């Protein structure tokens, strides 16, 4: 267990916001978590779990004990007639996992290429992109109970996945630390091209039946064209969830704004494009202090240099009020505000 004091968290959050952890422990194994739980002082301290920092907005210094998750490891756990079951340590960058599976010849995650963050954070948020969510490939995960120090294995039904949601954002928030995640990749692979950007790529290239590597490259190209690199411009990717509304609500909004981008869901509801609504309210390219709305994609808030968490909060709230005033929809942020 590696213990540090007075640690700057600016390098550990993708928005590049200034904050300091009074105490930080680097978690590289289940044993490290148990050592924290059993420690006479740290075992009783309030804690904050930090993965890749790509889904958090830091608005203050952290008096909590910060558990920085850095568990390594990638392996094929087992192979069946129908699937490859892979396992990854919670500290592995998500995109590293996606690229590794394709290098091994195991497709199935390519639609989620270039999503920032770590493997351990992926189930918390039930990450997803271009028609695929983590829950669609999820097998199980290991987590350490932060009260007892016991390692438990949780399967799909316990995790209660929803749209950018899971039990780890609700009942188990702050109560367990994910150490390893297992995914099931089907051998009967089929390309997923339902999203407009991917279908456009298929039309532009004339490739009607792309392989997984091609889709991976398309997704990387699309994301790089729309989203800034956090290493160059601080951001957390998509800042707001795309709201899901009933068919009746969707018809009402279309009657007022016929061009609104919307997608039908399997249950009869509709997902609305939050970025389109923010752009329609005139926010693209605008700033409050040093926090701004990205010029190429209104769904992304960025650090224009020297931003602090309060400026991001103020900008987010102003956008929420604008969208609510025009569309009657209250946008919900994806990142956690701390």
C-alpha positions in Angstrom: 0.0 0.0 0.0 1.5 3.3 -1.1 0.4 6.2 1.1 1.0 9.9 0.2 0.1 13.3 1.7 -0.7 16.7 0.2 -1.1 15.4 -3.3 -2.2 17.6 -6.2 -5.2 16.1 -8.0 -4.8 18.3 -11.1 -3.0 15.6 -13.1 -5.6 13.0 -12.0 -8.8 14.7 -13.3 -9.3 15.1 -17.1 -10.8 18.6 -16.7 -7.5 19.7 -15.2 -9.1 21.4 -12.2 -7.0 22.4 -9.2 -7.6 20.4 -6.0 -5.5 18.8 -3.4 -5.9 15.5 -1.5 -4.7 15.7 2.1 -4.1 11.9 2.0 -4.0 9.5 -0.9 -3.5 5.7 -1.2 -2.7 4.0 -4.4 -4.7 0.9 -4.7 -3.0 -1.8 -6.8 -4.6 -5.0 -5.4 -7.4 -6.3 -3.2 -4.8 -6.5 -0.4 -4.2 -2.7 -0.6 -8.0 -2.2 0.0 -8.0 -4.5 3.0 -5.0 -2.8 4.4 -6.9 0.5 4.3 -10.0 -1.1 5.9 -7.9 -2.7 8.7 -5.9 0.4 9.4 -6.6 2.0 12.8 -6.9 5.5 11.4 -7.6 5.2 7.7 -10.2 2.5 8.3 -12.5 5.0 9.9 -11.8 7.9 7.6 -14.3 9.2 5.0 -13.1 8.0 1.6 -13.3 9.1 -2.0 -12.7 6.6 -4.8 -10.8 8.0 -7.8 -10.3 6.1 -11.1 -9.1 7.9 -14.2 -10.8 11.2 -13.1 -12.7 11.5 -16.4 -16.1 11.6 -14.8 -15.6 14.0 -11.9 -15.6 17.8 -11.4 -13.5 18.8 -8.4 -14.8 22.0 -6.8 -12.7 21.8 -3.6 -9.8 20.2 -1.9 -10.4 16.7 -0.6 -10.4 16.1 3.1 -11.5 12.6 2.5 -8.9 9.8 2.1 -8.6 9.5 -1.7 -8.3 5.9 -2.9 -6.6 6.1 -6.3 -7.4 2.9 -8.2 -4.5 1.5 -10.2 -5.1 -2.2 -10.3 -3.3 -3.6 -13.4 -3.9 -6.7 -15.6 -5.4 -8.0 -18.8 -6.1 -11.7 -19.5 -8.3 -14.2 -21.2 -10.1 -15.8 -18.3 -11.7 -18.6 -20.3 -13.1 -19.5 -23.7 -16.4 -21.2 -24.5 -17.9 -22.4 -27.8 -19.8 -19.1 -28.0 -17.7 -16.4 -26.2 -14.4 -15.1 -24.9 -14.5 -14.1 -21.3 -11.8 -11.5 -20.6 -10.8 -9.9 -17.3 -9.2 -6.5 -16.7 -7.8 -4.8 -13.7 -9.8 -1.7 -12.6 -6.9 0.6 -13.2 -6.5 -0.3 -16.9 -7.5 2.6 -19.2 -10.7 1.6 -21.0 -9.4 2.4 -24.5 -6.3 0.2 -23.8 -8.7 -2.7 -23.1 -10.6 -2.1 -26.3 -7.5 -2.0 -28.4 -6.0 -5.1 -26.7 -9.1 -7.2 -27.3 -9.0 -6.4 -31.0 -5.3 -7.1 -31.2 -6.1 -10.6 -29.8 -8.8 -11.1 -32.5 -11.7 -10.7 -30.0 -14.3 -8.2 -31.4 -17.2 -6.7 -29.5 -16.1 -3.5 -27.8 -15.1 -1.5 -30.9 -18.1 0.9 -30.7 -16.8 2.0 -27.3 -13.3 2.9 -28.5 -11.7 6.1 -27.1 -14.1 6.5 -24.1 -11.9 8.1 -21.4 -11.5 6.6 -18.0 -10.6 3.3 -16.4 -12.1 -0.2 -16.6 -13.2 0.0 -12.9 -15.2 3.2 -13.5 -17.0 1.7 -16.6 -19.6 -0.3 -14.6 -20.3 2.6 -12.3 -21.4 4.8 -15.2 -22.5 1.9 -17.5 -20.5 3.6 -20.2 -21.7 3.4 -23.8 -21.4 4.8 -27.2 -22.8 4.3 -30.7 -25.5 1.8 -29.8 -23.5 -0.3 -27.3 -23.3 -0.1 -23.5 -21.1 -1.9 -21.0 -24.1 -3.9 -19.7 -24.3 -5.5 -23.2 -20.9 -7.2 -22.7 -20.8 -7.5 -18.9 -20.1 -10.8 -17.2 -19.2 -10.0 -13.6 -16.9 -7.9 -11.4 -15.0 -8.2 -8.2 -15.4 -5.5 -5.5 -14.0 -5.1 -2.0 -16.5 -4.1 0.7 -15.1 -1.0 2.3 -16.5 -1.9 5.7 -15.6 -5.6 6.0 -12.7 -5.8 3.6 -14.3 -8.9 2.0 -14.1 -9.4 -1.8 -17.4 -10.2 -3.5 -18.3 -11.1 -7.0 -21.2 -9.3 -8.5 -23.1 -10.4 -11.6 -25.3 -8.5 -14.0 -28.6 -8.6 -12.0 -27.0 -7.2 -8.9 -25.4 -4.3 -10.7 -28.8 -2.9 -11.8 -27.5 -1.2 -14.9 -29.4 1.7 -16.4 -28.7 4.6 -18.8 -25.4 5.9 -17.3 -26.4 4.4 -14.0 -25.8 1.4 -11.8 -26.0 0.3 -8.2 -22.6 1.8 -7.6 -24.0 5.3 -8.1 -26.8 4.5 -5.6 -27.0 1.8 -2.9 -23.3 0.9 -3.1 -22.0 4.4 -3.7 -18.8 4.8 -1.6 -19.3 1.4 0.0 -17.3 -0.8 -2.3 -14.3 -0.5 -4.6 -14.3 -2.3 -7.9 -11.0 -4.2 -8.5 -11.6 -6.4 -11.6 -14.1 -6.5 -14.4 -15.0 -9.4 -16.6 -16.6 -9.1 -20.0 -18.2 -11.6 -22.4 -17.3 -11.1 -26.1 -19.5 -13.1 -28.5 -17.9 -15.2 -31.2 -21.1 -14.7 -33.3 -20.1 -11.1 -33.9 -22.2 -8.7 -35.9 -21.4 -5.0 -36.7 -23.5 -2.4 -34.9 -24.1 0.5 -37.4 -27.4 1.9 -36.1 -26.1 5.3 -35.2 -26.1 8.0 -37.9 -22.4 8.8 -37.7 -21.5 5.1 -38.4 -24.0 4.6 -41.1 -22.7 7.7 -42.8 -19.2 6.3 -42.6 -20.4 3.1 -44.3 -22.0 5.1 -47.1 -18.9 7.3 -47.5 -16.5 4.4 -47.7 -18.8 2.0 -49.6 -18.1 -0.6 -46.9 -21.5 -2.1 -46.2 -20.1 -4.9 -43.9 -17.1 -3.5 -42.0 -15.0 -5.7 -39.7 -14.5 -4.8 -36.1 -11.1 -3.1 -36.7 -12.7 -0.8 -39.3 -15.5 0.2 -37.0 -12.9 0.8 -34.3 -11.1 3.2 -36.6 -14.3 4.9 -37.6 -15.3 5.5 -34.0 -11.8 6.8 -33.2 -12.0 9.2 -36.2 -15.5 10.4 -35.3 -14.7 11.0 -31.7 -11.4 12.8 -32.4 -13.2 15.1 -34.9 -15.9 15.9 -32.3 -14.2 15.7 -28.9 -11.1 17.5 -27.7 -8.1 15.5 -26.4 -8.1 15.9 -22.6 -4.3 16.1 -22.7 -4.6 19.2 -24.8 -7.9 20.7 -23.6 -9.4 19.8 -20.2 -12.8 18.1 -20.5 -14.8 15.0 -19.3 -16.3 14.1 -22.7 -20.0 14.4 -22.9 -21.1 16.5 -19.9 -24.8 15.9 -19.9 -26.9 12.8 -20.4 -29.1 12.5 -23.4 -32.6 12.8 -21.8 -35.0 10.0 -22.4 -38.7 11.0 -22.8 -42.0 9.3 -23.5 -43.4 9.1 -27.1 -45.9 11.8 -26.2 -43.3 14.2 -24.8 -41.2 13.6 -27.9 -44.1 14.5 -30.2 -44.8 17.7 -28.2 -41.2 18.8 -28.6 -41.0 17.9 -32.3 -44.2 20.0 -32.8 -42.3 23.0 -31.4 -38.8 22.1 -32.8 -39.2 19.8 -35.8 -35.4 19.4 -36.3 -34.6 18.1 -32.9 -32.4 15.0 -33.1 -34.0 12.0 -31.4 -33.6 8.2 -31.4 -36.3 5.6 -30.7 -35.6 3.2 -27.8 -36.7 -0.4 -27.5 -39.3 0.3 -24.8 -41.1 2.9 -26.9 -39.4 6.0 -25.4 -37.1 8.4 -27.2 -33.6 9.6 -26.5 -33.1 13.3 -27.3 -29.7 14.7 -28.3 -28.7 17.0 -25.5 -25.9 18.5 -27.6 -28.4 19.6 -30.2 -30.6 21.3 -27.6 -27.6 23.1 -26.0 -26.5 24.3 -29.5 -30.1 25.4 -30.2 -30.0 27.6 -27.1 -26.9 29.3 -28.4 -24.3 28.0 -26.0 -21.8 26.5 -28.5 -18.5 28.4 -28.1 -19.7 30.5 -25.2 -17.8 30.7 -21.8 -18.3 31.6 -18.2 -15.0 32.5 -16.7 -12.4 30.0 -17.9 -15.0 27.3 -18.5 -16.6 27.1 -21.9 -18.7 25.1 -24.4 -16.6 23.4 -27.1 -16.9 25.0 -30.5 -17.2 21.6 -32.3 -19.6 19.9 -30.0 -22.0 21.6 -27.6 -22.3 18.6 -25.4 -18.7 19.0 -24.2 -17.6 21.6 -21.6 -13.9 22.5 -21.7 -11.2 24.1 -19.6 -10.0 27.1 -21.6 -7.1 27.5 -19.2 -7.1 28.0 -15.5 -10.7 27.0 -14.9 -11.8 26.2 -11.4 -14.6 23.9 -10.4 -17.0 26.6 -9.4 -16.9 28.1 -12.9 -17.8 24.7 -14.4 -20.7 24.4 -12.0 -22.0 27.9 -12.9 -21.7 27.2 -16.6 -23.5 23.8 -16.3 -26.3 25.4 -14.3 -26.8 28.2 -16.8 -27.0 25.7 -19.7 -29.6 23.6 -17.7 -31.8 26.7 -17.2 -31.6 27.6 -20.9 -32.6 24.2 -22.0 -35.3 23.9 -19.5 -36.7 27.3 -20.5 -36.9 26.4 -24.1 -37.7 22.6 -24.1 -39.0 21.9 -20.6 -36.3 19.3 -20.2 -33.9 19.3 -17.2 -30.5 18.1 -18.4 -28.7 15.8 -15.9 -24.8 16.0 -15.7 -22.9 12.8 -16.4 -19.8 13.7 -14.2 -20.0 13.7 -10.4 -19.7 17.1 -8.8 -17.5 17.0 -5.7 
